[in-house]
Amino acid sequence: MSTTLPPTAVPYPYAGRPPGAAPDRHPHRRASDRVHDHRPMRRAGDRVDTTHTVSLVVPAQNEARNIAWVFEQIPRCVDEVVLVDGASSDATVPMARQCLPTVRSVQQSAPGKGNALRTGFAAATGEYIVMMDADGSMWPGEIPHYLHFLDHGYDFVKGSRCIAGGGSLDFTRVRSLGNRFLLAVANRLYDAGLTDLCYGYCAFRRSFLDALDLRSTGFEIEAEMIAHALRSGLRIAEVPSLELPRRSGRSHLHAVSDGRRVLRTLIAERPGARSSAAAPPGEH
């Protein structure tokens, strides 16, 4: 199921091979890779026979130059695409409709990625919900691997850039160090063994949307989802994912300020935190 990292990929923080080992000779997976199918999966032989309906939620704000690349590669296993528009001033919505006439476009209720995702989740009708970004940094061809784990008993599936077959072509030093620190905090507070944290390529069973109890408004919603999934005892799987560079435009992410919000979320949502905060002063 894994693929080899391109030479420029950052295998943070694990290399997937012992130090000094000879490089793997299998083909690389690149943003420009194509197979003969107009909607390729990760490999030409991959198939998904899921009997569950699948909704793909894509938040977007001024992504007209990127959305076509994303929508053209959505695999057939996706039954519904929900585009959550963040008051785009460009042609994001018309471009999406041109590429995929069946797309459902909804307006987010308030600013922020967290609000956009919660709006999309509320509008989605599929039994499985997949979330991914609209900037081209996540390849839709990986969706079948997320569905495979949902079909085989897992409740929440998250992409990892840090296990064999995953990686990042877009990690800066600040993002890499910040992600490693926040991951260590999450694993310590939640007694977990995750390999990646701040990555918004996830899928989950819609029946657990209430258990996830999402309230965040910004980028910290990704950490909140994982924190609540861990705290609720959901069965979590990680699948390798390759983060590609944003195809055009500038990211809305602010590494330092958003990192602080993620840290506050992890601390506030840790097991026992809410019950302690709600207890009378003498019982803290």
Disulfide bonds with the S-S distance in Angstrom:
none
